[in-house]
Amino acid sequence: MRSRSKTYVTRAEKSIRAGDFTLAEEAVRQAIGILDRTARKGVIHPNNAARRKSSLMRKLTGSRFQDPPFSGSPPSPTVNREP
């Protein structure tokens, strides 16, 4: 049960980083359900589950309001050389 919760949290974090919000919302929803279940069964402490759920939700809402991931190469640095 503990490893399953870690797997679902990792999947949710990866989908958030990927920027696919519909997939990320579903993955976060599943992870929250698994975390609730593991806390209810006593596998993890309820505060631990609450902290992980809060972290996932902050990451999800924070990623919505940021710019989309940069898909090009970064600009090359300019070098000021004096003659």
Residue, then its C-alpha position, 0 to 999 in steps of 0.5 A: m500500500r505504501s509503495r502504491s501511494k508513492t507510485y501514484v504521487t510520482r505519476a501525478e508529479k510527472s504529469i504536472r511537470a509535463g504540463d498536461f493539465t487534464l491528465a495531471e488533474e486525474a493523476v492528482r485525484q487518484a493519488i489523493g484517493i490512495l493517500d486517504r486510503t493508506a492513512r485510513k488503514g494506518v500505513i502512514h500518519p494522517n498528517n503525512a497524507a495531508r501534507r503530501k496532498s497539500s503539496l500535490m495541490r499546490k504544485l497543480t495550481g501553481s503550474r496552471f498559472q505559470d508559462p508553458p514549458f520552454s521548448g527551445s534552446p536557451p538564448s546564447p550569452t552575449v560576450n562584450r569584447e573590447p577591441 
